[in-house]
Amino acid sequence: MEETTKIAVFKGKEIRKTIHDNDWYFSIVDIIEALTDSDNPRNYWSMMKARENKQSEVQLSTLCVQLKLTSSDGKSYKTDCVNTEAAFRIIQSIPSPKAEPFKRWLARVGYERVQEIEDPELATKRTKALYKAKGYSEDWIEKRMRGIAVREELTDEWDKRGVKEDAEYAILTAEISKATFGLTPSQYKRLKGLKRENLRDHMNDLEQIFSMLGEAATTEITRNRDAKGFVENKQAAAEGGGIAGDARKALETKTRKRVVSKQNYLNQPQNKKLLKGE
């Protein structure tokens, strides 16, 4: 993916970030500058690495990659960058009062995750609360949550039947989508003008319903046929998606309206900043 430098802002401090290997990477020196009172964040970073090398088995330098980021002079320079997970690890190593809110937040997230493992219903409640905070309607949220449950049931079935690799999951999902809507997920995202956003978070009611139908039909076909391995499950995915695709086409014939829409939640001006975190 082509690298694009953007700016994240934390308490008035700019943190440069860029896409690398389909993931966000953040400038380490910018994170340090935002969370410490250091006049020389580059030197601070060097001292941190030296200290951690003595105190820990993990060398912080192994967590980062050098990527070109635009500097204040308008030129691009190779800069130590980390993904989100590694950024959290580095923040935990910063002995600064400014880093304490992050550390407390990480502790809370970890505690909540343990709670969700013990009581999965809590995860559902938190997901609903998150969607509500973003401005989604109650009806939309209920459909989205049902869609998540249908998706999980299907992926559990795939896992039992020998589909293990992420790439295989992606191919099977694309088979269902293409048969249902005539578009793969990546094509669908381009149609809606999405980049890294979750496609299903930007589907309208009918798009969600037909997505659920395609995946639910695939689950039933997979079970009844006792499909094993990637090849057999791929055939079941195409057939399950085809059932939803036929239903979609029948509706479009009756209503003379396309189900597949360019519209997405980001099209609504009041929601742009919420979903982009601006």
N, C-alpha and C positions, 0 to 999 in steps of 0.2 A: 504493500500500500504506500502511496506517495506520502512522504512526511509533510505535515503541516504544523507550523509553530503557532500556538495560541497562548493566551495569558489567563491564568487563574488568579483570583484575588483573595487574599486572606488578611483581614484586618488592615486593609490599605496597602498591603505588600503584594507586589506582583510575583507570581511564580510561573515561569515559562514551562510549557508542556508541549509534547508533540506525539504523534502517532508513530509507533514502531512495532512491527510484527503484530499488527492489528490490536494494539493495546496502548493505553496512555502511559507516557513516561514523563517524569517531572525532574526539573533541574534541582540537584541536591543543594547547591550553594544558595539557590533562591529559598528553598525550604529552611535552611539554617539561618539565613538572614531574617526570615519572617519570624522565627521562633527563638532567636537569641538576640543579645545586645552586642554581638561581635562586630567590630569595625572592619574585620577582614574574614568574611565567611569562608573564603578559599583556604586560608590558613587554619581556621577552625575545623574544617573538614579533614585536612591533612592530620591534624592532631587527634581528631576523633578516630580515624583509621588506625593510627599508631597505638592509641590507648586500647582500642577494642582488640587489636591483634595480640596484645599482651594478656588481656583479661578474659577473652572469649575464644572458643574454637572457630567461631565464624569470622571470616575476614570481610569487612564491609565492602571492600573493593570488588569482591566477587559478586556482589549483589547489583552492581551498576554496569551500564554500558555507556560508551561515549557516542553522543549524537550531536549533530550540528544544530545549534540554536542561535537565533538572532540576538545579538547583544545590543546594548544601548547606543553603540556607534553605528548601528544599522548593518553591521557585518555579521556573518555567521562563523561561529567557532565551535570546535568539538568541546562538549561539556558532559561531565559525569551526570547521568540520568538514571532514575529507577522507576519501576512500575509501582502501582499502588501498594501492593503487598510489601515490597522492599522499603517503600517510603515509610510505612508504619513501623517497620523494624528499626529504621534509622531514627525516627522520632523518639522511639522508646529509649534510645541511647543518648539523647540530648539532655544534659543536666541543667535545664534552664526553667525558671518559673513559667515562662511563656509556653513551654511545651506541655505543662501539666494538664491544661484542658484537653489536649489531644490524648494524653495518656489515660485520663479518667474516662474519656469517651471510648477508647479502645477497650478498657476494662469493662465498661458497661455493655458494649457490643458482645464481648466474649461471654459475659454472664448471661445475657439474653439468649445467646446461641445455645448455651448449656441448658437453659430453661426450655428452649424449643425442642431440643433433643428429647427431653423428658416428657414434654407435653406439646406435640406437633400442632395442636389447635392454636397455640399462642402465635406460631409463625403465620397462620392464616389471618388471625386478628390484626397482626402488625402490618401485613401486606394490605389488608383492606383499609387500615388507617392511613397508610402511605398514599394509596390511590385517592382517598378522600381528600387528603391534604393538598394533592395536586389539582383538585377541582373536578375530578370525574364524578358522574352522577351515580346514585345508588344502583340504578338498573344496570348501568354499564359495568359497575364493579362486580355485581352478582354474576353477570355473564362471563366476565374475565376470570373470576375465581373458579367458575365451573369449567372454563376452558383449561385452566391450569390443572385441575383434577383429571380431566380427560386426557390431557397430554402426559401426565405422570403415570396414569394407568397404562398407556401405550408404551412408554419408554421402559416401564417395569417389565412389560411383556417381551419387549425386544431383548432386554438384558437376560431374561430367563432362557431365551431361544438362541443365544450365541452371538448377538450383536453387541460388540464391546467397544469398538473404536469410535472416537468422536466423529471421524470422517464418515463412517458408515451411518451414524445417526443423522448426519447432515444430508447425506444422499437420500436416505429413506424419507426424511422430512420434505426434501425437495420433490420427490416423486409424488407425495400426497398433494403438495401445494400445486404442482404443475397440473395434475389431473383435476384438482378441485377448481382452480382459478385460471388455469392456462398460463401461469407464471410461477417461476421458482421464487423462493423468499428473497433472493438478492435482486431479481428483476422487479419484484413487488415493492421493495424498499426504494429502488430508483424511481419507480412510478410515483411514489408518494413523496419523493424528495427527502428521504431519510438517509442517514449515514450510519452512525453507531447506535441509534435508538432501537429499542425493541419494536419489531414490526407489529406485534399483536397489541401493543399499547396504543397503536394508532389506527386500529380497525374499528369500523362502525358496527352496529348491531348485527346486520346481515353477514358481514364478513366474518365476524366472530362465530356466528351460528354455523356457517358452512365450514369453517375451520374445524369446529368441534365435530360436525357430522363426518367429515373426511377421516378424522383421527379415530372417532368412535367406531366407524365402519371398518377401518383397518384393524382395530383391536379384535373385533368380532370375527373377521375373516381369518386373522392370524390364529386365533384360538381354535376355531372350527376346523381349520385345515391342518392344525398342528405344525405350522411352518417352522422350519429349523434353518438356522444359518442366514447369512446375508442375502443370498440369491432368492431363496423362497420368500423371505420377508419383503424383499424389494417388489416381488410380484404382487404380494398381498397389499402393499402400500399403494401401488398403482391402481389396483382394483378398488380399494377402499376410497381413495381420492376420486376415482371415476364415478362412484355412487353419488358423492357430494357434487361432483361436476355436472352430472346429469340433472340433479335437482336444481342446481343453480341456473342451468340453461333453461329448464322448464319455467322457472320463475321469471327469468328475463323475457321469455317469449310472451308470457301472460301480461307482464307489467310494462314491457317495452322500455325497461330501464336496466342498465348494467349494474351488477352487484359490486364488481371491482371498482373502487373509487380512488381518485388521486388525493382526496381529502384526508387529512390527518390531524391529530390533536395539536400539532405545532402550527397549523394554519391559523389557529385562533390567537390573535395578538396577545390577549391577556395571559396566555399559557406559555408563551415562548420563554420567558425568563424563568418560570418555575421549572420547566423540564430541562432547560440547559444549565440550571444552577447559577444563573447570573444574578 
